[in-house]
């Protein structure tokens, strides 16, 4: 089914958000020099705050604009795929926001820069895999269902 302008517009907006999150993730990863973090982690903490703010906006938009419509679709395969992706996204986002709680300030990063670096790389990788699944599996469903 051809995508409607509204569904294409919304999926394009989410794809742009993924691109921006990727750019912000690269900026955060560039701050992971443990020698620098041990002395001053303020830049890394600002990068983390910027990334997490963008991710929160993205997550809310998904939860309010995409998933409810997909879960209400009349096509069972769309509902099933949306439900599976929704269950997965919840665990990924929960893991990210739990990770974020461990680093409320620069001092918490400086306390163990190697662990911060390891957890950051692991967490960003999980989010990247998740965004790739959304790009490849979720957004085509939105367009197929022409729900928006």
Buried (B, 14 or more C-beta within 10 A) or exposed (E): EEBBEEBBEBBEEBBEBBEBBBEBBEBBBEBBEBEBBBEEBBBBBBBBBEBBEBBBEBBEBBBEBBBEBBEEBEEEEBBEBBEEBBEBBEEBBEBBEEBBEEBEEBEBBBEBBEEBBEBBBEBBEBBBEBBEBBBEEBBBBBBBBBBB
